[in-house]
Amino acid sequence: MLFSEWGFELVLTEAAFIENILLKEVYICAIYATCEADLKEGMTMHFA
């Protein structure tokens, strides 16, 4: 066996952890992009 069960579990946990961080970053970027677009739209309307 390549992995001991503990080692394999560790790898899976690490993969899930990294995936979680990536998901959070995508989520934050999406929120930021939406807010930025709203801001720009608001500014444009405000200074039109």
C-alpha positions as CSV (number, residue, x, y, z in Angstrom):
1,M,0.0,0.0,0.0
2,L,1.3,3.4,-1.0
3,F,-0.4,5.3,1.8
4,S,-1.0,4.3,5.4
5,E,-4.6,5.0,6.2
6,W,-3.6,7.9,8.4
7,G,-1.4,9.4,5.6
8,F,-4.1,9.0,3.1
9,E,-6.6,10.7,5.4
10,L,-4.1,13.6,5.9
11,V,-3.8,14.1,2.2
12,L,-7.6,14.1,1.8
13,T,-7.9,16.6,4.6
14,E,-5.2,18.8,3.1
15,A,-6.9,18.7,-0.3
16,A,-10.3,19.6,1.2
17,F,-8.6,22.5,3.1
18,I,-6.9,23.9,0.0
19,E,-10.2,23.5,-1.9
20,N,-12.0,25.4,0.9
21,I,-9.5,28.3,0.7
22,L,-9.9,28.4,-3.1
23,L,-13.7,28.4,-2.9
24,K,-13.5,31.2,-0.3
25,E,-11.2,33.3,-2.6
26,V,-13.5,32.8,-5.5
27,Y,-16.5,33.8,-3.4
28,I,-14.7,36.9,-2.0
29,C,-13.6,37.9,-5.6
30,A,-17.1,37.5,-6.8
31,I,-18.5,39.7,-4.0
32,Y,-15.7,42.2,-4.5
33,A,-16.3,42.3,-8.3
34,T,-20.0,42.8,-7.7
35,C,-19.4,45.5,-5.2
36,E,-16.9,47.2,-7.4
37,A,-19.4,47.1,-10.3
38,D,-22.1,48.6,-8.1
39,L,-19.7,51.3,-6.9
40,K,-18.7,52.3,-10.4
41,E,-22.4,52.3,-11.4
42,G,-23.3,54.4,-8.4
43,M,-20.4,56.8,-9.1
44,T,-21.4,57.1,-12.7
45,M,-25.0,57.8,-11.8
46,H,-23.9,60.3,-9.0
47,F,-21.6,62.3,-11.2
48,A,-23.6,62.0,-14.5
